[in-house]
Amino acid sequence: MHTILLVEDNELNRDMLSRRLVRKGYRVLTAEDGQVGVDLATAELPDVVLMDMSLPVMDGWEATRTLKSNPKTRSIPVIALTAHAMSGDEKKAYEAGCDDFDTKPVELPRLLGKIEAALIKTE
């Protein structure tokens, strides 16, 4: 069973998406801010991280840079999730080290495709 770390500060979004991912057969860990996300990723080494970019304590951009600069977590695929689908956000996500990018509201079939693609790349 693959493990996904969902880093999302909005409790409703976190609960809804984690339940949907569990129903699809994933083990889901959750974090409510970027620092907790980095700490959990380092401790648990999930297969994929879904990273909201607008987070308290440490934003998703910095959390991703932190994960990608650590040899222990560098290879974990990070998929940026953002409601701020402005023209520069996708480029900014890739520059921070994200492996893929998706917009909110989440379209589950599209996101599942990105998760599966990330998992294939790591096998």
C-alpha positions as CSV (number, residue, x, y, z in Angstrom):
1,M,0.0,0.0,0.0
2,H,1.4,3.4,-1.0
3,T,1.5,6.2,1.5
4,I,0.6,9.8,0.7
5,L,1.4,12.7,2.9
6,L,-1.3,15.4,2.4
7,V,-0.1,18.8,3.7
8,E,-3.2,21.0,3.8
9,D,-4.2,23.7,6.3
10,N,-7.9,23.8,5.5
11,E,-9.5,21.1,7.7
12,L,-12.4,20.5,5.4
13,N,-10.2,20.1,2.3
14,R,-7.8,17.9,4.3
15,D,-10.6,15.6,5.6
16,M,-12.4,15.4,2.2
17,L,-9.3,14.6,0.1
18,S,-7.8,12.2,2.7
19,R,-11.1,10.2,2.9
20,R,-11.3,10.0,-0.9
21,L,-7.6,8.8,-1.2
22,V,-8.2,6.2,1.5
23,R,-11.1,4.9,-0.5
24,K,-8.8,4.5,-3.5
25,G,-6.5,2.3,-1.4
26,Y,-3.9,4.7,-0.2
27,R,-2.6,5.1,3.4
28,V,-2.8,8.9,4.1
29,L,-0.9,10.9,6.6
30,T,-1.9,14.5,7.1
31,A,-0.2,17.7,8.2
32,E,-1.8,21.1,8.8
33,D,1.3,23.3,8.1
34,G,4.5,23.2,6.2
35,Q,6.8,22.5,9.2
36,V,4.7,19.5,10.4
37,G,4.7,18.3,6.8
38,V,8.5,18.4,6.6
39,D,8.8,16.7,10.0
40,L,6.3,13.9,9.0
41,A,7.9,13.4,5.6
42,T,11.3,13.1,7.2
43,A,10.1,10.6,9.8
44,E,7.7,8.6,7.6
45,L,9.2,8.8,4.1
46,P,5.9,8.7,2.2
47,D,5.7,7.7,-1.4
48,V,4.2,11.0,-2.5
49,V,3.6,14.4,-0.9
50,L,0.6,16.5,-1.9
51,M,1.7,20.0,-0.9
52,D,-0.7,23.0,-0.5
53,M,1.4,26.1,-1.3
54,S,-0.4,28.5,1.0
55,L,0.3,27.1,4.5
56,P,0.9,28.6,8.0
57,V,4.2,28.4,9.9
58,M,6.2,27.3,6.7
59,D,4.6,27.8,3.3
60,G,4.5,25.0,0.7
61,W,7.3,26.6,-1.4
62,E,9.7,26.6,1.5
63,A,8.6,23.2,2.8
64,T,9.2,21.7,-0.7
65,R,12.7,23.4,-0.9
66,T,13.5,21.9,2.5
67,L,12.4,18.4,1.4
68,K,14.3,18.6,-1.8
69,S,17.5,19.8,-0.1
70,N,17.5,16.9,2.3
71,P,19.2,13.7,0.9
72,K,16.7,11.6,3.0
73,T,13.6,13.1,1.4
74,R,14.9,14.5,-1.9
75,S,13.6,11.6,-4.0
76,I,10.0,11.8,-2.7
77,P,7.7,13.2,-5.4
78,V,6.0,16.5,-4.4
79,I,2.8,17.5,-6.2
80,A,1.9,21.2,-5.6
81,L,-1.7,21.9,-4.9
82,T,-2.8,25.5,-5.1
83,A,-6.0,27.5,-5.5
84,H,-3.8,30.3,-6.8
85,A,-3.7,29.2,-10.4
86,M,-2.0,32.3,-11.6
87,S,0.3,32.1,-14.6
88,G,3.5,32.1,-12.6
89,D,2.5,29.7,-9.9
90,E,3.2,26.5,-11.9
91,K,6.7,27.8,-12.8
92,K,7.3,28.8,-9.2
93,A,6.3,25.3,-8.0
94,Y,8.7,23.6,-10.3
95,E,11.5,26.1,-9.3
96,A,10.8,25.2,-5.6
97,G,11.4,21.5,-6.5
98,C,7.8,20.2,-7.1
99,D,7.6,17.3,-9.4
100,D,4.1,18.1,-10.6
101,F,1.4,20.7,-10.1
102,D,-2.4,20.6,-9.7
103,T,-5.0,23.2,-9.0
104,K,-7.8,23.4,-6.5
105,P,-10.6,22.6,-6.4
106,V,-9.1,19.1,-6.8
107,E,-10.5,17.0,-9.6
108,L,-9.9,13.6,-8.2
109,P,-9.4,11.6,-11.5
110,R,-6.8,14.2,-12.7
111,L,-5.0,14.2,-9.3
112,L,-5.0,10.4,-9.2
113,G,-3.4,10.3,-12.6
114,K,-0.6,12.6,-11.4
115,I,-0.2,10.5,-8.2
116,E,0.1,7.3,-10.2
117,A,2.6,8.9,-12.7
118,A,4.7,10.0,-9.7
119,L,4.6,6.5,-8.2
120,I,5.7,4.9,-11.5
121,K,8.7,7.3,-11.8
122,T,9.9,6.2,-8.3
123,E,9.7,2.4,-8.9
